[in-house]
Amino acid sequence: MHLGIVGQAAGLFAVTNIDDILILALFFAQGAGHPGSTRRIVLGQYLGFTGILAVAVAAAFGATFLPESAIPYLGLLPLALGLKAARQAWKDHRDGGTDEEEQGEEGGPGPLQVAAVTFANGGDNIGVYVPVFATAGVGGMTVYAVVFLVLVAVWCFAGKFFATRPVIAKALARWGHVLLPLVLIAIGLLILVEGGAFGL
């Protein structure tokens, strides 16, 4: 395995996924105190990123499961999730706090919610990965995929690390219910606007 490709893969992953650390920290803060939330968030992150990889690899081989014109509309996923989270935060505030019984034992974000946000937020990554994968060949593409999947774990660890630092954890505990919807809505709108969805 050529170390140069490993370095390039690590650099490409870091540059295209730096915003995911903030989103992961918010998810981990939302799941704090709920048994199994870490496992669900990590599973969701892997599901979402595996989807990104699958589409990019397929496109590099010439299969276009996801037309380029459809990518901007992925912004509707985080936008909808953000609006749902905002509605829930408003309801909790109005009712005087979170209804623990309603959240049940599996509180915090679910794997499909995390996967949807990860996949939608990575729509632009696909456009970057496809030409790189196409020129790397099967061997190089395999190295990229392995490095990316290892770094997903590192990103999850970093998100959890930031979410559990006392100062950050305190801020996220106080403002996370407001920040998460805002970040998701902003990501959704950014994807829609930058991609020119609906003629924006």
Accessible surface in RSA format (square Angstrom, percent):
REM  Atomic radii and reference values for relative SASA: ProtOr
REM  Chains: A
REM  Algorithm: Lee & Richards
REM  Probe-radius: 1.40
REM  Slices: 20
REM RES _ NUM      All-atoms   Total-Side   Main-Chain    Non-polar    All polar
REM                ABS   REL    ABS   REL    ABS   REL    ABS   REL    ABS   REL
RES MET A   1   169.34  87.7  87.94  58.2  81.40 193.8  88.85  75.5  80.49 106.6
RES HIS A   2   125.60  68.6 114.34  79.5  11.26  28.8  86.66  89.3  38.94  45.3
RES LEU A   3   148.64  82.8 139.37  99.7   9.27  23.3 139.63  98.1   9.01  24.2
RES GLY A   4    30.38  37.5   0.00   N/A  30.38  37.5  26.51  72.8   3.87   8.7
RES ILE A   5    50.16  28.5  49.88  37.2   0.28   0.7  49.88  35.9   0.28   0.8
RES VAL A   6    41.12  27.1  41.12  37.2   0.00   0.0  41.12  35.7   0.00   0.0
RES GLY A   7    43.51  53.7   0.00   N/A  43.51  53.7  34.70  95.2   8.81  19.7
RES GLN A   8   112.92  63.1  99.99  73.1  12.92  30.8  41.97  89.3  70.94  53.8
RES ALA A   9     0.00   0.0   0.00   0.0   0.00   0.0   0.00   0.0   0.00   0.0
RES ALA A  10    34.76  32.0  32.95  50.8   1.81   4.1  33.26  46.8   1.49   4.0
RES GLY A  11    34.89  43.0   0.00   N/A  34.89  43.0  34.27  94.0   0.61   1.4
RES LEU A  12    32.47  18.1  26.89  19.2   5.58  14.0  30.55  21.5   1.91   5.1
RES PHE A  13     2.29   1.1   2.29   1.4   0.00   0.0   2.29   1.4   0.00   0.0
RES ALA A  14    35.35  32.5  34.22  52.8   1.13   2.6  34.51  48.6   0.84   2.2
RES VAL A  15   118.00  77.6  98.31  89.0  19.69  47.4 104.51  90.8  13.49  36.6
RES THR A  16    25.72  18.3   9.32   9.4  16.40  39.1  16.50  22.2   9.22  13.9
RES ASN A  17     2.86   2.0   2.60   2.5   0.26   0.6   0.50   1.2   2.36   2.3
RES ILE A  18   114.74  65.3 108.84  81.1   5.90  14.2 108.84  78.4   5.90  16.0
RES ASP A  19    65.43  45.8  57.55  57.3   7.88  18.6  40.60  95.6  24.83  24.8
RES ASP A  20     9.45   6.6   9.41   9.4   0.04   0.1   1.86   4.4   7.59   7.6
RES ILE A  21    30.63  17.4  30.63  22.8   0.00   0.0  30.63  22.1   0.00   0.0
RES LEU A  22    95.71  53.3  90.74  64.9   4.97  12.5  94.51  66.4   1.21   3.3
RES ILE A  23     7.48   4.3   7.48   5.6   0.00   0.0   7.48   5.4   0.00   0.0
RES LEU A  24     1.45   0.8   1.45   1.0   0.00   0.0   1.45   1.0   0.00   0.0
RES ALA A  25     5.78   5.3   5.78   8.9   0.00   0.0   5.78   8.1   0.00   0.0
RES LEU A  26     2.45   1.4   0.30   0.2   2.14   5.4   0.30   0.2   2.14   5.8
RES PHE A  27     0.93   0.5   0.93   0.6   0.00   0.0   0.93   0.6   0.00   0.0
RES PHE A  28    11.30   5.7   5.01   3.1   6.30  16.4   5.19   3.1   6.11  17.5
RES ALA A  29    21.45  19.7   4.35   6.7  17.10  38.9   8.22  11.6  13.22  35.0
RES GLN A  30    77.18  43.2  56.62  41.4  20.55  48.9  32.43  69.0  44.75  33.9
RES GLY A  31     0.21   0.3   0.00   N/A   0.21   0.3   0.07   0.2   0.14   0.3
RES ALA A  32    71.06  65.3  47.08  72.7  23.98  54.6  56.76  79.9  14.30  37.9
RES GLY A  33    83.83 103.4   0.00   N/A  83.83 103.4  44.70 122.7  39.13  87.6
RES HIS A  34    30.86  16.9  23.92  16.6   6.94  17.7   6.61   6.8  24.25  28.2
RES PRO A  35   103.25  75.3  85.99  78.4  17.27  62.8  98.86  81.6   4.39  27.3
RES GLY A  36    31.57  38.9   0.00   N/A  31.57  38.9  17.52  48.1  14.05  31.5
RES SER A  37     8.72   7.4   8.13  10.8   0.59   1.4   0.00   0.0   8.72  12.2
RES THR A  38    50.47  35.9  49.79  50.5   0.68   1.6  43.55  58.5   6.92  10.5
RES ARG A  39   155.36  65.2 146.59  74.7   8.77  20.9  78.89 107.8  76.46  46.3
RES ARG A  40    13.31   5.6  13.31   6.8   0.00   0.0  10.59  14.5   2.72   1.6
RES ILE A  41     0.00   0.0   0.00   0.0   0.00   0.0   0.00   0.0   0.00   0.0
RES VAL A  42    44.02  29.0  44.02  39.9   0.00   0.0  44.02  38.2   0.00   0.0
RES LEU A  43    83.70  46.6  79.73  57.0   3.97  10.0  83.39  58.6   0.31   0.8
RES GLY A  44     0.00   0.0   0.00   N/A   0.00   0.0   0.00   0.0   0.00   0.0
RES GLN A  45     5.42   3.0   5.42   4.0   0.00   0.0   0.00   0.0   5.42   4.1
RES TYR A  46    61.53  28.7  61.31  34.9   0.22   0.6  50.40  37.9  11.13  13.7
RES LEU A  47    84.14  46.9  73.91  52.9  10.22  25.7  75.05  52.7   9.09  24.4
RES GLY A  48     2.72   3.4   0.00   N/A   2.72   3.4   2.72   7.5   0.00   0.0
RES PHE A  49     0.86   0.4   0.86   0.5   0.00   0.0   0.86   0.5   0.00   0.0
RES THR A  50    67.98  48.4  67.91  68.8   0.07   0.2  58.86  79.1   9.12  13.8
RES GLY A  51    23.31  28.7   0.00   N/A  23.31  28.7  22.66  62.2   0.65   1.5
RES ILE A  52     1.15   0.7   1.15   0.9   0.00   0.0   1.15   0.8   0.00   0.0
RES LEU A  53    11.14   6.2  11.09   7.9   0.04   0.1  11.14   7.8   0.00   0.0
RES ALA A  54    58.46  53.7  45.04  69.5  13.41  30.5  54.64  77.0   3.81  10.1
RES VAL A  55    22.94  15.1  22.04  20.0   0.89   2.2  22.30  19.4   0.64   1.7
RES ALA A  56     0.00   0.0   0.00   0.0   0.00   0.0   0.00   0.0   0.00   0.0
RES VAL A  57    42.32  27.9  42.32  38.3   0.00   0.0  42.32  36.8   0.00   0.0
RES ALA A  58    15.35  14.1   9.23  14.2   6.12  13.9  15.17  21.4   0.18   0.5
RES ALA A  59    23.81  21.9  13.50  20.8  10.30  23.4  13.50  19.0  10.30  27.3
RES ALA A  60    19.86  18.3   0.00   0.0  19.86  45.2   0.66   0.9  19.20  50.9
RES PHE A  61   130.65  65.4  96.01  59.5  34.65  90.2 101.42  61.5  29.24  83.7
RES GLY A  62    61.31  75.6   0.00   N/A  61.31  75.6  34.68  95.2  26.63  59.6
RES ALA A  63    40.68  37.4  31.28  48.3   9.40  21.4  39.49  55.6   1.19   3.1
RES THR A  64   103.70  73.8  78.26  79.3  25.44  60.6  49.83  66.9  53.87  81.4
RES PHE A  65   152.46  76.3 122.17  75.7  30.29  78.8 127.26  77.2  25.20  72.1
RES LEU A  66    45.42  25.3  34.87  24.9  10.54  26.5  34.87  24.5  10.54  28.4
RES PRO A  67    72.93  53.2  68.11  62.1   4.82  17.5  72.93  60.2   0.00   0.0
RES GLU A  68   150.00  86.1 137.74 104.2  12.26  29.2  50.64  97.9  99.36  81.1
RES SER A  69    87.75  74.1  70.33  93.9  17.42  40.1  57.89 123.3  29.86  41.8
RES ALA A  70    33.15  30.5  27.53  42.5   5.62  12.8  30.90  43.5   2.25   5.9
RES ILE A  71    28.72  16.3  28.72  21.4   0.00   0.0  28.72  20.7   0.00   0.0
RES PRO A  72    15.87  11.6  14.63  13.3   1.24   4.5  15.87  13.1   0.00   0.0
RES TYR A  73    85.59  40.0  79.51  45.2   6.08  15.8  53.20  40.0  32.40  39.9
RES LEU A  74    21.69  12.1  19.95  14.3   1.73   4.4  21.41  15.0   0.28   0.8
RES GLY A  75     0.00   0.0   0.00   N/A   0.00   0.0   0.00   0.0   0.00   0.0
RES LEU A  76    77.91  43.4  75.61  54.1   2.31   5.8  75.84  53.3   2.08   5.6
RES LEU A  77    73.71  41.1  72.40  51.8   1.31   3.3  73.48  51.6   0.24   0.6
RES PRO A  78     0.00   0.0   0.00   0.0   0.00   0.0   0.00   0.0   0.00   0.0
RES LEU A  79    30.54  17.0  30.54  21.8   0.00   0.0  30.54  21.4   0.00   0.0
RES ALA A  80    60.30  55.4  50.90  78.5   9.40  21.4  55.63  78.3   4.66  12.3
RES LEU A  81    33.19  18.5  31.80  22.7   1.39   3.5  32.05  22.5   1.13   3.0
RES GLY A  82     0.00   0.0   0.00   N/A   0.00   0.0   0.00   0.0   0.00   0.0
RES LEU A  83    99.98  55.7  95.06  68.0   4.92  12.4  95.47  67.0   4.51  12.1
RES LYS A  84   135.22  66.0 129.85  79.7   5.37  12.8  79.23  71.3  55.99  59.6
RES ALA A  85    16.39  15.1   7.08  10.9   9.31  21.2  13.43  18.9   2.96   7.9
RES ALA A  86    35.46  32.6  29.69  45.8   5.77  13.1  31.58  44.5   3.89  10.3
RES ARG A  87   163.51  68.7 156.60  79.8   6.91  16.4  68.22  93.2  95.29  57.7
RES GLN A  88    65.21  36.5  64.42  47.1   0.79   1.9  36.04  76.7  29.17  22.1
RES ALA A  89    16.73  15.4  11.39  17.6   5.34  12.1  15.12  21.3   1.61   4.3
RES TRP A  90   158.88  63.8 154.74  74.9   4.14   9.7 142.80  76.1  16.08  26.1
RES LYS A  91    71.18  34.7  71.18  43.7   0.00   0.0  41.75  37.6  29.43  31.4
RES ASP A  92    22.43  15.7  22.32  22.2   0.11   0.3   9.35  22.0  13.08  13.0
RES HIS A  93   132.63  72.5 114.55  79.6  18.08  46.3  70.90  73.1  61.73  71.8
RES ARG A  94   153.11  64.3 121.42  61.9  31.69  75.5  57.59  78.7  95.52  57.9
RES ASP A  95    91.41  64.0  54.84  54.6  36.57  86.5  28.92  68.1  62.49  62.3
RES GLY A  96    71.43  88.1   0.00   N/A  71.43  88.1  36.13  99.2  35.30  79.1
RES GLY A  97    39.73  49.0   0.00   N/A  39.73  49.0  33.05  90.7   6.68  15.0
RES THR A  98    63.59  45.2  40.35  40.9  23.24  55.4  12.55  16.9  51.04  77.2
RES ASP A  99    72.48  50.8  64.58  64.3   7.90  18.7  27.96  65.8  44.52  44.4
RES GLU A 100   110.98  63.7 102.97  77.9   8.01  19.1  60.06 116.2  50.93  41.6
RES GLU A 101   162.82  93.5 137.11 103.7  25.71  61.2  57.86 111.9 104.97  85.7
RES GLU A 102   100.33  57.6  65.82  49.8  34.50  82.1  43.67  84.5  56.65  46.3
RES GLN A 103    67.90  38.0  48.14  35.2  19.77  47.1  26.01  55.4  41.89  31.8
RES GLY A 104    34.90  43.0   0.00   N/A  34.90  43.0  27.67  75.9   7.24  16.2
RES GLU A 105   151.45  87.0 137.75 104.2  13.70  32.6  58.62 113.4  92.83  75.8
RES GLU A 106   118.46  68.0 102.65  77.7  15.81  37.6  34.12  66.0  84.34  68.9
RES GLY A 107     2.27   2.8   0.00   N/A   2.27   2.8   2.27   6.2   0.00   0.0
RES GLY A 108    25.02  30.9   0.00   N/A  25.02  30.9   3.91  10.7  21.11  47.3
RES PRO A 109     1.74   1.3   0.00   0.0   1.74   6.3   1.74   1.4   0.00   0.0
RES GLY A 110    26.09  32.2   0.00   N/A  26.09  32.2  21.53  59.1   4.57  10.2
RES PRO A 111    32.55  23.7  32.55  29.7   0.00   0.0  32.55  26.9   0.00   0.0
RES LEU A 112   140.68  78.3 136.18  97.4   4.50  11.3 136.51  95.9   4.17  11.2
RES GLN A 113    43.15  24.1  36.52  26.7   6.63  15.8  16.02  34.1  27.13  20.6
RES VAL A 114     0.09   0.1   0.09   0.1   0.00   0.0   0.09   0.1   0.00   0.0
RES ALA A 115    11.82  10.9  11.29  17.4   0.54   1.2  11.47  16.2   0.35   0.9
RES ALA A 116    24.17  22.2  17.22  26.6   6.94  15.8  23.76  33.5   0.41   1.1
RES VAL A 117     0.90   0.6   0.90   0.8   0.00   0.0   0.90   0.8   0.00   0.0
RES THR A 118     5.39   3.8   3.25   3.3   2.15   5.1   1.46   2.0   3.94   6.0
RES PHE A 119    39.81  19.9  39.81  24.7   0.00   0.0  39.81  24.1   0.00   0.0
RES ALA A 120     0.44   0.4   0.00   0.0   0.44   1.0   0.00   0.0   0.44   1.2
RES ASN A 121    17.01  11.7  10.51  10.2   6.50  15.6   0.41   1.0  16.60  16.0
RES GLY A 122     3.46   4.3   0.00   N/A   3.46   4.3   3.41   9.4   0.04   0.1
RES GLY A 123     0.96   1.2   0.00   N/A   0.96   1.2   0.57   1.6   0.39   0.9
RES ASP A 124   100.25  70.2  86.70  86.3  13.55  32.0  48.72 114.7  51.52  51.4
RES ASN A 125     4.87   3.4   4.38   4.2   0.49   1.2   0.49   1.2   4.38   4.2
RES ILE A 126     7.06   4.0   7.06   5.3   0.00   0.0   7.06   5.1   0.00   0.0
RES GLY A 127    47.85  59.0   0.00   N/A  47.85  59.0  34.16  93.7  13.69  30.7
RES VAL A 128    64.50  42.4  59.40  53.8   5.09  12.3  63.93  55.5   0.57   1.6
RES TYR A 129     0.00   0.0   0.00   0.0   0.00   0.0   0.00   0.0   0.00   0.0
RES VAL A 130    34.35  22.6  34.35  31.1   0.00   0.0  34.35  29.8   0.00   0.0
RES PRO A 131    73.84  53.8  67.83  61.8   6.01  21.8  73.07  60.3   0.77   4.8
RES VAL A 132    41.26  27.2  37.70  34.1   3.56   8.6  40.80  35.5   0.46   1.3
RES PHE A 133     0.00   0.0   0.00   0.0   0.00   0.0   0.00   0.0   0.00   0.0
RES ALA A 134    57.25  52.6  28.23  43.6  29.02  66.0  30.81  43.4  26.43  70.0
RES THR A 135   121.36  86.3  85.32  86.5  36.04  85.9  76.60 102.9  44.76  67.7
RES ALA A 136    35.43  32.6   6.59  10.2  28.83  65.6  17.72  25.0  17.70  46.9
RES GLY A 137    36.00  44.4   0.00   N/A  36.00  44.4  35.44  97.3   0.56   1.2
RES VAL A 138   102.19  67.2  96.74  87.6   5.45  13.1  96.94  84.2   5.26  14.3
RES GLY A 139    51.59  63.6   0.00   N/A  51.59  63.6  41.70 114.4   9.89  22.1
RES GLY A 140     7.29   9.0   0.00   N/A   7.29   9.0   1.66   4.6   5.63  12.6
RES MET A 141    12.75   6.6  12.41   8.2   0.33   0.8   8.59   7.3   4.15   5.5
RES THR A 142    75.85  53.9  70.88  71.9   4.98  11.9  59.83  80.4  16.02  24.2
RES VAL A 143    19.24  12.7  17.97  16.3   1.27   3.1  19.24  16.7   0.00   0.0
RES TYR A 144    13.00   6.1  13.00   7.4   0.00   0.0   3.23   2.4   9.77  12.0
RES ALA A 145    22.56  20.7  22.56  34.8   0.00   0.0  22.56  31.8   0.00   0.0
RES VAL A 146    73.95  48.7  72.43  65.6   1.52   3.7  73.81  64.1   0.14   0.4
RES VAL A 147    17.77  11.7  15.98  14.5   1.79   4.3  17.77  15.4   0.00   0.0
RES PHE A 148     0.00   0.0   0.00   0.0   0.00   0.0   0.00   0.0   0.00   0.0
RES LEU A 149    59.77  33.3  58.70  42.0   1.07   2.7  59.11  41.5   0.67   1.8
RES VAL A 150    89.23  58.7  84.60  76.6   4.63  11.2  89.11  77.4   0.11   0.3
RES LEU A 151    30.17  16.8  30.17  21.6   0.00   0.0  30.17  21.2   0.00   0.0
RES VAL A 152     0.27   0.2   0.20   0.2   0.06   0.1   0.27   0.2   0.00   0.0
RES ALA A 153    47.29  43.5  41.39  63.9   5.91  13.4  42.77  60.2   4.53  12.0
RES VAL A 154    70.69  46.5  67.99  61.6   2.70   6.5  70.65  61.4   0.05   0.1
RES TRP A 155    25.02  10.0  25.02  12.1   0.00   0.0  25.02  13.3   0.00   0.0
RES CYS A 156     5.40   4.1   4.90   5.5   0.50   1.2   5.18  13.1   0.22   0.2
RES PHE A 157   142.01  71.0 135.76  84.1   6.25  16.3 141.35  85.7   0.66   1.9
RES ALA A 158    19.86  18.3  17.62  27.2   2.24   5.1  19.86  28.0   0.00   0.0
RES GLY A 159     0.00   0.0   0.00   N/A   0.00   0.0   0.00   0.0   0.00   0.0
RES LYS A 160    77.11  37.6  77.11  47.3   0.00   0.0  45.04  40.5  32.07  34.2
RES PHE A 161    83.80  41.9  79.86  49.5   3.94  10.3  83.58  50.7   0.22   0.6
RES PHE A 162    81.47  40.8  81.47  50.5   0.00   0.0  81.47  49.4   0.00   0.0
RES ALA A 163     7.00   6.4   1.35   2.1   5.64  12.8   1.35   1.9   5.64  14.9
RES THR A 164    66.36  47.2  49.39  50.1  16.97  40.4  47.72  64.1  18.64  28.2
RES ARG A 165    91.21  38.3  91.21  46.5   0.00   0.0  28.09  38.4  63.13  38.3
RES PRO A 166   104.39  76.1  91.91  83.8  12.48  45.4 100.10  82.6   4.29  26.7
RES VAL A 167   124.63  82.0 118.96 107.7   5.67  13.7 122.48 106.4   2.15   5.8
RES ILE A 168    63.36  36.1  61.68  46.0   1.68   4.0  63.36  45.6   0.00   0.0
RES ALA A 169    31.11  28.6  27.11  41.8   3.99   9.1  28.29  39.8   2.82   7.5
RES LYS A 170   160.69  78.4 152.80  93.8   7.89  18.8 101.75  91.6  58.95  62.8
RES ALA A 171    48.81  44.9  42.41  65.4   6.39  14.5  48.25  67.9   0.56   1.5
RES LEU A 172    14.58   8.1  11.44   8.2   3.13   7.9  11.44   8.0   3.13   8.4
RES ALA A 173    84.63  77.8  49.62  76.6  35.01  79.7  60.30  84.9  24.33  64.4
RES ARG A 174   162.91  68.4 148.86  75.9  14.04  33.4  49.04  67.0 113.87  69.0
RES TRP A 175   130.10  52.2 130.10  63.0   0.00   0.0 112.74  60.1  17.36  28.2
RES GLY A 176     9.30  11.5   0.00   N/A   9.30  11.5   7.84  21.5   1.46   3.3
RES HIS A 177    97.09  53.1  81.16  56.4  15.93  40.7  67.51  69.6  29.58  34.4
RES VAL A 178    59.51  39.2  55.68  50.4   3.83   9.2  58.73  51.0   0.78   2.1
RES LEU A 179    68.49  38.1  68.49  49.0   0.00   0.0  68.49  48.1   0.00   0.0
RES LEU A 180     3.70   2.1   3.70   2.6   0.00   0.0   3.70   2.6   0.00   0.0
RES PRO A 181     6.44   4.7   6.44   5.9   0.00   0.0   6.44   5.3   0.00   0.0
RES LEU A 182   104.16  58.0 100.78  72.1   3.38   8.5 101.00  70.9   3.17   8.5
RES VAL A 183    24.56  16.2  21.77  19.7   2.79   6.7  24.51  21.3   0.05   0.1
RES LEU A 184     0.00   0.0   0.00   0.0   0.00   0.0   0.00   0.0   0.00   0.0
RES ILE A 185    33.94  19.3  33.94  25.3   0.00   0.0  33.94  24.4   0.00   0.0
RES ALA A 186    57.36  52.7  48.91  75.5   8.45  19.2  54.33  76.5   3.03   8.0
RES ILE A 187    19.90  11.3  19.10  14.2   0.80   1.9  19.85  14.3   0.05   0.1
RES GLY A 188     0.00   0.0   0.00   N/A   0.00   0.0   0.00   0.0   0.00   0.0
RES LEU A 189    84.65  47.1  84.54  60.5   0.11   0.3  84.65  59.4   0.00   0.0
RES LEU A 190   104.02  57.9 100.87  72.2   3.16   7.9 103.39  72.6   0.64   1.7
RES ILE A 191    30.15  17.2  24.81  18.5   5.34  12.9  28.89  20.8   1.27   3.4
RES LEU A 192     6.52   3.6   6.52   4.7   0.00   0.0   6.52   4.6   0.00   0.0
RES VAL A 193    82.25  54.1  75.17  68.1   7.08  17.1  75.17  65.3   7.08  19.2
RES GLU A 194   134.40  77.2  96.30  72.9  38.10  90.7  41.39  80.0  93.02  75.9
RES GLY A 195    38.95  48.0   0.00   N/A  38.95  48.0  18.39  50.5  20.56  46.0
RES GLY A 196    34.98  43.1   0.00   N/A  34.98  43.1  18.04  49.5  16.94  37.9
RES ALA A 197     1.20   1.1   0.00   0.0   1.20   2.7   1.20   1.7   0.00   0.0
RES PHE A 198   129.28  64.7  94.04  58.2  35.24  91.7 107.50  65.2  21.78  62.3
RES GLY A 199    77.44  95.5   0.00   N/A  77.44  95.5  38.34 105.2  39.09  87.6
RES LEU A 200   115.22  64.2  68.43  49.0  46.79 117.6  96.01  67.4  19.21  51.7
END  Absolute sums over single chains surface
CHAIN  1 A    10572.2       8473.7       2098.5       7694.3       2878.0
END  Absolute sums over all chains
TOTAL         10572.2       8473.7       2098.5       7694.3       2878.0
